[in-house]
Amino acid sequence: MTPHFGGRLVVAVVPSDVGRRVTVRRREPDGFRDAVGVLESWDDGVLRVRKRDGTLVDIPEETVVAARVVPER
């Protein structure tokens, strides 16, 4: 099954979105995972997303299959 965000796969996040709230779907060896939080940085091909619980998720750019900016909570 292909993962979908609103019916289609779209990567609509760019480095200038640092500081905004995003959702990112990434490919993992066992399937797909999502991270929702503030995009804290995007350096050297790695997105860093701070989740609501405070954890920081490092996401290699080449694993991103879908991403978008989402409204603040």
TAWOSUL-V826587 format. One line per field, one symbol per residue. ss: DSSP state (H for helix, E for strand, C for the rest). psi: psi as a letter, one per 20 degrees, with the letter a starting at -180 (. if undefined). burial: + if it has 16 or more other C-alpha atoms within 10 Angstrom, else -. A space follows every 50 residues. Layout:
# TAWOSUL-V826587
ss=???
psi=???
burial=???
This chain:
# TAWOSUL-V826587
ss=CCCCECCECCECCCHHHCCCEEEEEEEECCEEEEEEEEEEEEECCEEEEE ECCCCEEEEEHHHEEEEEECCCC
psi=ppqqokiqppokprhijpirprpppqprhjcqqqppapohrnqkjppopo rhjiqpppophiiphqqqpqqq.
burial=------------+---++-++++++++-------++++++++----++++ +----++-++---++++++----
